[in-house]
């Protein structure tokens, strides 16, 4: 069985990009946005809070694709 594609959701906003990719079988492994209201909405929509400003995230904290 083919493995579902994984993706990261940078500048994720409220999750529109994620919805589109999940609809075709993708799986989000990381998300990030600096706006606090977008992060709150994203958390309400997906049950996980995105990391903050991508400039403060260590590369090691971003999962490798599987």
N, C-alpha and C positions, 0 to 999 in steps of 0.2 A: 504494500500500500504506500503511495507517495506521502511524504511528510508534508504537513501544512507549512506554508511559508511563514517566517517570523519577520517582524518589523519593529522599528522604534518610532515613536510618535513625538517628534520634536516640535516645539511651538504648537502644542496640541490643542490649545484653545479649549473648547468644550467637547471635543472628540469626534467631529465629523469625518475626518480622515480615518480614524480607527473604525468607525461604523462601516465605512465603505470597504475597508480591507477585511474586516471580520466577516462581512457578508459573502465574500468570495473564499472564505476558509482560512484567512490569515490569523496569526496570533501575536498580539502585542507583548513585547518583552520589556519595554521601557518607555516611559513618557516623561515629558518635561515642558513646563511653561512657567514664566515668571509672574504672570498676573494672578493675584490672589483670588479674584472672583471666578476666573476661568478654572483655577485649580479646585475651588469648592464645587463648582458645577460638574466638572469632570469626575470628581470623587463621588458625587451623588449619582451620576450616570453609570459609572463603572465599578464602584466599590473600592477604588484605590486612588490615592492622592498622587499626582505627578510630582516628580522631583522639581525643585525650583529652577532658578536661572541656570541654563546649560553651561554658562561660563564658570560656575562654581562646582560643577560635577566632575569628579575625577574620571578619566577614561576607563580606569579599572572597574568603576561602578556601573558601567554600561555593559550589559550582557552581550556576549558574542552570539552570532547567529548559530543555530543548531543544525 
